[in-house]
Every structure is written in structure tokens, then in C-alpha cells.
Amino acid sequence: MAVAKQFLKSKPIAKVTFELPAEAVNGAKTVALAGEFNSWDASAAALKKQKDGSYKTTVELPVGSEYQYRYVLDGTTWINDWAADKYVSSGVAGEENSVVVL
């Protein structure tokens, strides 16, 4: 998994590309990105399937903050990003959230 960050020179925004490899998808039909930046809405940011079986999406986020997020497989299974910048407690049953730092 990878999170690629492209910082824009013209404004304090970063284009953040979230990618989940095929082996992490584990046969799921849909993959979504849910996080603080979209009110944890599992239907707000669907990832697109790539030719190699991975899933990818790009989100514009303001720089200077940290954002918690997780991937949602088939609308029911929540997983973390193996390559997140860090992890923090979600406050739910000992679970952690992935964090991207901008």
C-alpha cells in the first residue's frame, strides 16, 4: 500500500493518492476510503480498480494537519493502510485508525 502526496505550490493543498494493493483487497468487489475528511462516509470516496487489481483514488486535503482514515471493503469490513504515516486509537474496541500527515 502506498500514500503518495503531491503538494501544490499555488495553494496550501496536497493531492493525496491512496492505493490499496490487490492482495489487501482480498477479493472484495468494492473499496472505499472513509476518514475525517469525508465525515467517515464509506460511500463518499470509492476507489477505482486498476489493471493490476489494486484500487486507487486521489483526494485534495489542506496541508498542515493530520487526517485519520480507513479503507472499507464491500461496505462492511474496515481495514487499515499498511503504509500509513502512523496509527492512533480509534476509541472503538481497541481498534486503530490509519493517519496521513500533511
C-alpha positions in Angstrom: 0.0 0.0 0.0 1.1 3.5 -0.6 0.0 7.0 0.1 1.5 9.5 -2.4 1.5 13.2 -1.6 1.8 16.0 -4.2 2.0 19.4 -2.6 0.7 22.3 -4.7 2.8 25.4 -4.9 -0.1 27.7 -5.7 -2.2 26.9 -2.6 -1.9 25.1 0.7 -3.5 21.9 -0.7 -2.0 18.4 -1.2 -3.3 15.9 -3.7 -3.1 12.6 -1.7 -3.4 9.4 -3.7 -4.5 6.4 -1.6 -3.8 3.0 -3.0 -4.7 -0.5 -1.8 -2.9 -3.4 -3.5 -4.7 -6.4 -4.8 -3.6 -8.8 -2.1 -5.0 -6.4 0.6 -8.4 -6.2 -1.2 -8.8 -10.0 -0.6 -11.5 -10.5 -3.3 -13.7 -7.5 -2.3 -15.9 -6.1 -5.0 -15.9 -2.5 -3.7 -13.3 -0.5 -1.9 -14.0 2.9 -0.3 -12.0 5.5 1.6 -13.6 6.8 4.8 -12.0 9.3 7.1 -12.2 12.6 9.0 -12.0 14.5 5.6 -15.4 13.0 4.5 -17.2 12.5 7.9 -16.3 8.8 7.8 -18.8 8.3 5.0 -17.9 4.9 3.5 -19.8 5.8 0.2 -18.2 9.2 -0.3 -14.8 8.2 -1.9 -14.9 5.0 -3.9 -11.5 3.7 -5.1 -11.2 2.7 -8.8 -9.9 -0.7 -9.7 -6.6 -0.7 -11.6 -5.4 -3.2 -14.2 -3.2 -4.9 -11.7 -6.1 -5.5 -9.3 -5.2 -2.7 -6.9 -7.6 0.1 -6.1 -6.8 3.8 -6.1 -8.2 7.3 -5.5 -6.9 10.8 -5.1 -8.3 13.4 -2.6 -7.3 17.0 -2.2 -6.6 17.9 1.5 -5.4 21.0 3.3 -1.8 20.9 4.4 -0.7 21.4 8.0 -2.9 18.8 9.5 -3.2 15.0 10.2 -6.2 13.0 9.0 -7.4 9.7 10.3 -8.8 7.2 7.7 -9.5 3.6 6.9 -10.5 1.5 3.9 -13.9 -0.1 3.7 -14.2 -3.4 1.7 -17.7 -4.3 0.4 -19.3 -1.8 2.7 -18.7 -3.9 5.8 -15.0 -4.7 6.5 -12.9 -1.8 7.8 -9.1 -2.2 7.4 -6.0 0.0 8.0 -3.4 1.1 5.5 -0.3 -0.9 6.0 1.8 2.1 4.8 0.2 4.8 6.9 2.3 7.6 8.3 1.2 6.5 11.8 -1.7 4.9 13.7 -3.9 6.2 16.5 -6.5 4.6 18.7 -10.0 4.9 17.3 -11.6 4.6 20.7 -13.6 1.6 19.5 -12.8 -1.9 20.8 -9.1 -1.4 20.7 -9.1 -0.7 17.0 -6.7 1.8 15.4 -7.1 4.2 12.5 -4.5 5.0 9.9 -3.2 8.6 9.8 -1.8 10.6 6.9 0.3 13.6 7.9 0.4 16.6 5.6 
